[in-house]
């Protein structure tokens, strides 16, 4: 080993120790390109302390979490750089790859991410401080293994102590597929599409204990999205657009809300209530846990089938909306690239990225937003928005 490389390795070992303290390490330069001067980025973005009991908004239909808040950092999949997992230091906003080895190629470490891995879910368990995700146990790039014979696994790392050692919790049988995960009350719930002997498939909801890795099947039903609260599974049936509940203790299943032919419907859960947006009448409603309409929050005025409105719900009750498009050539170019904050039932422009930018996702944390933008519908850029001011997240 070369003296310079040996010295860098020893310094890293001294800094990381046994992984029991939190360190934010800057990558060690490995080439002249890494040492080139770059434009400085202001990353002084302190975040509020993590509150494990704080309400968090979840879109039932969307099982992919673009940003996940943990005790010390925000974890995300950076699709700008080959899809590596990265984290943002909540104290100062600096960005780091989810790996302690600066010389690692990130093919078999915690930073690895493959577009075929599970549903892309990232899930944080605050009681144990672990970050969990699903990945293909047999690399998808192996052409010798058919897709329907692949195995999938749930793994985790101790993110609170910055120990990036991967721990395997669960591995599927060949042909089974993990499709989404949620965490609630000490259990990691995940949907699995089971391949039966006769070639048919069956959907099962399983519960994984992160403490002893025991797994139990708690239900058999298909769902496009779900969440678990106080022993009740709330789930959406995309085929019939209904919101449903299933009490795991009693086994009682109920249809909580039926839009009755109102077209495409999206559901969100936040702070003990559901939000429902029906495209046919362009109306956002609030529902109680029993599915009753509490109030009609607003109507967007967009009733055409081509409107793809999206919503984001902050823990403090603030509601945001934006036009979700894959193209800058929209019928409503005046709204493209804008995020609206709803005040008194009316939208106000909160931040404007410009009409040439497509907003892909908005994730609220307290009074801050993390936004994924596609400039001219190509690539991705990440922004941290405070008080209506957009700050680009560095690579």
C-alpha positions as CSV (number, residue, x, y, z in Angstrom):
1,X,0.0,0.0,0.0
2,X,1.3,3.5,-0.9
3,X,2.3,5.7,2.0
4,X,-0.2,8.4,1.1
5,X,-3.1,5.9,0.7
6,X,-2.0,4.2,4.0
7,X,-2.1,7.6,5.8
8,X,-5.6,8.4,4.5
9,X,-6.8,5.0,5.6
10,X,-5.4,5.4,9.1
11,X,-6.9,8.9,9.4
12,X,-10.3,7.5,8.4
13,X,-10.0,4.7,11.0
14,X,-9.2,7.1,13.7
15,X,-12.1,9.4,12.9
16,X,-14.7,6.7,12.5
17,X,-13.6,4.6,15.5
18,X,-16.2,2.0,16.3
19,X,-19.1,3.9,14.8
20,X,-20.6,4.8,18.2
21,X,-20.4,8.6,17.7
22,X,-21.8,10.8,14.9
23,X,-19.2,12.1,12.4
24,X,-19.7,13.8,9.1
25,X,-16.7,13.1,7.0
26,X,-15.7,14.9,3.8
27,X,-14.6,12.5,1.1
28,X,-10.8,12.1,0.7
29,X,-9.8,13.4,-2.8
30,X,-8.8,10.5,-5.1
31,X,-8.0,12.4,-8.3
32,X,-7.1,15.9,-9.6
33,X,-10.7,16.3,-10.6
34,X,-11.8,15.9,-7.0
35,X,-9.5,18.7,-5.9
36,X,-10.6,21.2,-8.5
37,X,-12.2,24.4,-7.2
38,X,-16.0,24.5,-7.3
39,X,-18.4,27.3,-6.6
40,X,-19.0,27.4,-2.9
41,X,-22.6,26.6,-1.8
42,X,-24.2,28.1,1.3
43,X,-25.4,25.0,3.3
44,X,-26.1,26.7,6.6
45,X,-29.6,25.0,6.8
46,X,-30.2,24.0,10.4
47,X,-33.2,21.7,10.8
48,X,-35.5,21.3,13.9
49,X,-34.7,18.5,16.3
50,X,-36.2,15.2,15.4
51,X,-39.4,14.5,17.2
52,X,-40.4,10.8,17.0
53,X,-44.0,11.7,18.0
54,X,-44.5,14.4,15.5
55,X,-47.1,13.8,12.8
56,X,-45.9,13.0,9.3
57,X,-47.7,13.1,6.0
58,X,-47.8,9.9,3.9
59,X,-49.3,9.5,0.4
60,X,-51.0,6.1,0.5
61,X,-50.6,5.6,-3.2
62,X,-46.9,6.5,-3.3
63,X,-44.7,4.0,-1.4
64,X,-41.4,5.6,-2.5
65,X,-40.0,8.0,0.1
66,X,-37.9,10.6,-1.6
67,X,-36.5,12.0,1.6
68,X,-36.4,10.3,5.0
69,X,-35.8,12.3,8.2
70,X,-33.7,10.6,10.9
71,X,-32.4,11.8,14.2
72,X,-29.3,13.5,12.8
73,X,-29.7,13.6,9.1
74,X,-32.0,13.5,6.0
75,X,-31.4,10.5,3.8
76,X,-32.2,10.5,0.1
77,X,-31.3,8.7,-3.2
78,X,-29.3,11.1,-5.3
79,X,-30.2,10.2,-8.9
80,X,-27.8,12.9,-10.1
81,X,-24.8,10.6,-9.3
82,X,-25.6,7.1,-10.3
83,X,-28.3,6.7,-7.7
84,X,-26.2,6.5,-4.6
85,X,-27.8,6.9,-1.2
86,X,-26.7,10.1,0.5
87,X,-27.5,12.0,3.6
88,X,-27.7,15.7,4.5
89,X,-26.2,16.8,7.8
90,X,-29.2,18.5,9.6
91,X,-26.8,20.7,11.5
92,X,-25.0,22.4,8.6
93,X,-26.6,21.1,5.4
94,X,-23.5,19.3,4.0
95,X,-24.1,16.3,1.8
96,X,-22.3,12.9,2.1
97,X,-22.4,9.5,0.5
98,X,-23.9,6.8,2.8
99,X,-20.5,5.1,3.1
100,X,-17.4,5.6,5.3
101,X,-14.9,4.4,2.6
102,X,-14.1,7.3,0.3
103,X,-12.4,4.9,-2.1
104,X,-15.4,2.5,-2.3
105,X,-17.1,2.1,-5.7
106,X,-20.5,1.7,-3.8
107,X,-21.4,-1.6,-5.5
108,X,-21.9,-3.7,-2.4
109,X,-22.1,-1.1,0.4
110,X,-24.9,0.9,2.2
111,X,-24.7,3.6,-0.5
112,X,-25.6,1.2,-3.3
113,X,-28.9,1.7,-5.1
114,X,-30.3,-0.1,-8.1
115,X,-33.4,1.1,-9.9
116,X,-34.8,-2.5,-9.6
117,X,-34.3,-2.6,-5.9
118,X,-37.7,-3.1,-4.2
119,X,-39.9,-0.1,-4.5
120,X,-37.2,2.4,-3.5
121,X,-38.6,2.7,0.0
122,X,-36.4,4.1,2.7
123,X,-37.9,3.6,6.2
124,X,-36.6,4.9,9.5
125,X,-37.2,3.2,12.9
126,X,-36.6,5.8,15.6
127,X,-36.7,3.4,18.5
128,X,-33.7,1.5,17.2
129,X,-32.2,4.3,15.1
130,X,-32.0,2.0,12.1
131,X,-32.6,3.0,8.4
132,X,-34.2,0.1,6.5
133,X,-34.6,-0.5,2.8
134,X,-35.4,-3.3,0.3
135,X,-32.9,-4.5,-2.3
136,X,-32.3,-7.3,-4.7
137,X,-30.4,-10.1,-2.9
138,X,-29.1,-11.4,-6.3
139,X,-27.9,-8.5,-8.5
140,X,-30.4,-7.8,-11.3
141,X,-27.4,-7.5,-13.7
142,X,-26.9,-11.3,-13.6
143,X,-28.3,-12.4,-16.9
144,X,-28.1,-16.0,-15.9
145,X,-31.0,-15.6,-13.4
146,X,-34.5,-15.0,-14.7
147,X,-36.4,-12.1,-13.1
148,X,-39.0,-14.4,-11.7
149,X,-36.3,-16.4,-9.8
150,X,-34.7,-13.4,-8.1
151,X,-34.7,-13.1,-4.3
152,X,-35.3,-9.8,-2.4
153,X,-34.2,-8.8,1.0
154,X,-34.8,-6.2,3.7
155,X,-31.6,-4.7,5.2
156,X,-30.7,-1.9,7.6
157,X,-27.9,0.2,9.0
158,X,-27.5,2.0,12.4
159,X,-28.0,5.5,11.0
160,X,-28.2,7.2,14.4
161,X,-24.6,6.0,15.2
162,X,-23.3,6.3,11.6
163,X,-22.5,2.6,11.6
164,X,-22.9,1.7,7.9
165,X,-22.5,-2.1,8.5
166,X,-25.4,-3.7,6.6
167,X,-27.6,-6.1,8.6
168,X,-29.9,-8.5,6.8
169,X,-33.3,-9.0,8.3
170,X,-35.4,-10.9,5.8
171,X,-34.9,-12.7,2.4
172,X,-37.8,-13.7,0.1
173,X,-38.2,-17.0,-1.6
174,X,-37.2,-17.0,-5.4
175,X,-39.9,-15.3,-7.4
176,X,-41.5,-13.4,-4.5
177,X,-41.4,-9.6,-4.7
178,X,-41.2,-6.9,-2.0
179,X,-43.4,-3.9,-3.1
180,X,-43.5,-1.4,-0.2
181,X,-42.7,-0.8,3.5
182,X,-44.1,1.3,6.4
183,X,-42.9,1.4,10.0
184,X,-45.3,1.6,13.0
185,X,-45.0,0.9,16.7
186,X,-41.8,-1.2,16.6
187,X,-42.7,-3.3,13.5
188,X,-41.7,-2.9,9.9
189,X,-44.8,-3.8,7.7
190,X,-44.2,-4.8,4.1
191,X,-46.2,-6.0,1.2
192,X,-45.1,-9.1,-0.7
193,X,-46.3,-10.5,-3.9
194,X,-46.1,-14.3,-3.4
195,X,-45.5,-16.6,-6.4
196,X,-47.6,-19.7,-5.8
197,X,-46.9,-23.2,-7.1
198,X,-49.6,-23.0,-9.8
199,X,-48.1,-19.8,-11.2
200,X,-50.7,-17.6,-9.6
201,X,-49.8,-14.8,-7.2
202,X,-51.0,-13.8,-3.8
203,X,-50.5,-10.5,-1.9
204,X,-49.5,-10.7,1.8
205,X,-48.9,-8.0,4.4
206,X,-46.1,-9.1,6.8
207,X,-44.8,-7.6,10.0
208,X,-41.0,-7.7,10.7
209,X,-39.5,-7.3,14.2
210,X,-36.2,-5.4,13.9
211,X,-35.3,-6.7,17.3
212,X,-35.2,-10.5,16.6
213,X,-36.0,-10.6,12.8
214,X,-39.2,-12.6,13.4
215,X,-41.8,-12.3,10.6
216,X,-45.5,-12.9,10.7
217,X,-48.2,-12.6,8.0
218,X,-50.9,-10.3,9.3
219,X,-53.1,-10.1,6.3
220,X,-53.8,-11.3,2.7
221,X,-54.9,-8.5,0.4
222,X,-53.7,-6.5,-2.5
223,X,-53.2,-2.7,-2.1
224,X,-51.6,0.1,-4.1
225,X,-50.5,1.7,-0.8
226,X,-51.1,1.5,2.9
227,X,-50.2,2.9,6.4
228,X,-50.5,1.4,9.9
229,X,-51.7,3.3,12.9
230,X,-52.7,1.9,16.4
231,X,-53.1,-1.6,15.1
232,X,-55.2,-0.7,12.1
233,X,-54.1,-1.0,8.5
234,X,-55.5,1.8,6.3
235,X,-55.1,1.0,2.6
236,X,-56.2,2.1,-0.9
237,X,-57.7,-0.1,-3.5
238,X,-56.6,1.5,-6.7
239,X,-58.9,-0.6,-8.9
240,X,-62.0,0.8,-7.3
241,X,-60.6,4.0,-5.8
242,X,-61.7,3.3,-2.2
243,X,-60.2,3.9,1.2
244,X,-60.3,0.9,3.4
245,X,-59.4,-0.2,7.0
246,X,-58.5,-3.5,8.5
247,X,-58.3,-4.0,12.3
248,X,-55.5,-6.6,12.8
249,X,-56.8,-7.6,16.3
250,X,-60.4,-8.3,15.3
251,X,-59.9,-9.0,11.6
252,X,-62.7,-6.5,10.7
253,X,-62.5,-4.9,7.3
254,X,-64.3,-1.8,6.3
255,X,-64.7,0.5,3.4
256,X,-64.3,4.0,4.9
257,X,-64.7,6.1,1.8
258,X,-66.1,5.4,-1.7
259,X,-65.8,8.2,-4.2
260,X,-68.7,6.8,-6.2
261,X,-67.4,7.2,-9.7
262,X,-65.6,10.5,-9.1
263,X,-62.7,9.5,-11.3
264,X,-59.0,9.3,-10.2
265,X,-58.6,9.7,-6.4
266,X,-55.5,10.1,-4.2
267,X,-55.4,9.7,-0.5
268,X,-52.9,11.0,2.1
269,X,-52.6,10.4,5.9
270,X,-51.4,13.1,8.3
271,X,-52.0,13.6,12.0
272,X,-54.9,11.3,12.5
273,X,-56.9,12.5,9.5
274,X,-57.1,11.6,5.8
275,X,-57.0,13.9,2.8
276,X,-58.7,13.0,-0.4
277,X,-58.4,14.6,-3.8
278,X,-60.9,13.7,-6.5
279,X,-59.9,14.8,-10.1
280,X,-63.5,14.8,-11.4
281,X,-64.5,17.8,-9.3
282,X,-61.0,19.0,-8.6
283,X,-61.8,19.0,-4.9
284,X,-59.6,18.4,-1.8
285,X,-61.5,17.1,1.2
286,X,-60.5,16.2,4.8
287,X,-61.8,12.9,6.2
288,X,-61.8,11.7,9.7
289,X,-60.5,8.2,10.7
290,X,-64.0,6.7,10.0
291,X,-64.0,8.1,6.4
292,X,-66.6,10.9,7.0
293,X,-66.0,14.1,5.2
294,X,-65.0,16.7,7.8
295,X,-64.7,19.6,5.4
296,X,-64.1,20.6,1.8
297,X,-60.8,22.4,1.9
298,X,-60.6,23.8,-1.6
299,X,-61.3,23.4,-5.3
300,X,-58.5,23.9,-7.7
301,X,-60.6,24.9,-10.7
302,X,-58.9,22.4,-12.9
303,X,-61.5,19.9,-14.1
304,X,-59.9,18.6,-17.3
305,X,-58.6,15.0,-17.3
306,X,-55.1,16.2,-18.2
307,X,-54.6,18.0,-14.9
308,X,-52.2,16.2,-12.6
309,X,-52.4,18.1,-9.3
310,X,-50.2,16.9,-6.5
311,X,-50.4,17.8,-2.8
312,X,-48.0,17.8,0.2
313,X,-49.1,18.1,3.8
314,X,-46.7,19.6,6.4
315,X,-46.8,18.4,10.0
316,X,-47.9,21.9,11.1
317,X,-51.1,21.7,8.9
318,X,-49.8,23.7,6.0
319,X,-51.0,22.4,2.6
320,X,-48.9,22.8,-0.6
321,X,-49.8,22.0,-4.2
322,X,-48.0,21.9,-7.5
323,X,-48.5,20.7,-11.1
324,X,-47.0,17.3,-11.5
325,X,-45.9,17.0,-15.1
326,X,-43.3,15.0,-17.1
327,X,-43.1,17.7,-19.7
328,X,-42.6,21.5,-19.8
329,X,-45.1,21.6,-22.7
330,X,-48.2,21.7,-20.5
331,X,-51.7,23.2,-21.1
332,X,-51.1,25.4,-18.0
333,X,-47.6,26.7,-18.4
334,X,-48.2,29.6,-16.0
335,X,-48.4,27.1,-13.1
336,X,-45.5,24.9,-14.3
337,X,-42.5,25.1,-11.9
338,X,-44.5,26.7,-9.1
339,X,-45.3,25.4,-5.6
340,X,-48.4,27.0,-4.0
341,X,-49.1,27.4,-0.3
342,X,-52.8,27.3,0.5
343,X,-54.0,30.1,2.9
344,X,-57.7,30.5,3.7
345,X,-58.7,28.1,1.0
346,X,-56.8,30.0,-1.7
347,X,-53.4,29.3,-3.3
348,X,-50.4,31.7,-3.0
349,X,-47.2,31.2,-4.9
350,X,-44.7,30.0,-2.3
351,X,-41.7,29.3,-4.6
352,X,-41.2,29.5,-8.4
353,X,-38.6,27.4,-10.1
354,X,-39.5,28.7,-13.6
355,X,-41.7,27.3,-16.3
356,X,-38.9,25.3,-17.8
357,X,-38.7,23.1,-14.7
358,X,-40.9,20.2,-13.9
359,X,-41.5,19.6,-10.1
360,X,-41.3,15.9,-9.4
361,X,-41.8,15.7,-5.7
362,X,-42.3,17.9,-2.6
363,X,-41.6,16.6,0.9
364,X,-42.4,18.9,3.9
365,X,-40.5,18.9,7.2
366,X,-41.9,21.3,9.7
367,X,-41.7,24.7,7.8
368,X,-39.1,23.4,5.3
369,X,-39.5,21.7,2.0
370,X,-37.2,19.3,0.1
371,X,-38.0,19.4,-3.6
372,X,-37.0,17.3,-6.6
373,X,-37.0,19.3,-9.9
374,X,-36.4,18.1,-13.4
375,X,-34.9,21.0,-15.5
376,X,-36.4,20.8,-19.0
377,X,-37.6,17.4,-18.0
378,X,-34.0,16.0,-18.0
379,X,-32.0,14.9,-15.0
380,X,-32.8,15.9,-11.4
381,X,-31.9,18.7,-9.1
382,X,-32.6,18.9,-5.4
383,X,-33.6,22.0,-3.4
384,X,-34.0,22.9,0.2
385,X,-36.7,25.6,0.6
386,X,-36.9,27.9,3.6
387,X,-39.3,30.8,3.8
388,X,-40.0,30.5,0.0
389,X,-36.3,30.7,-0.9
390,X,-34.9,27.7,-2.8
391,X,-31.3,26.6,-2.0
392,X,-29.8,23.9,-4.3
393,X,-28.6,20.8,-2.4
394,X,-24.9,20.3,-3.3
395,X,-23.7,17.0,-4.8
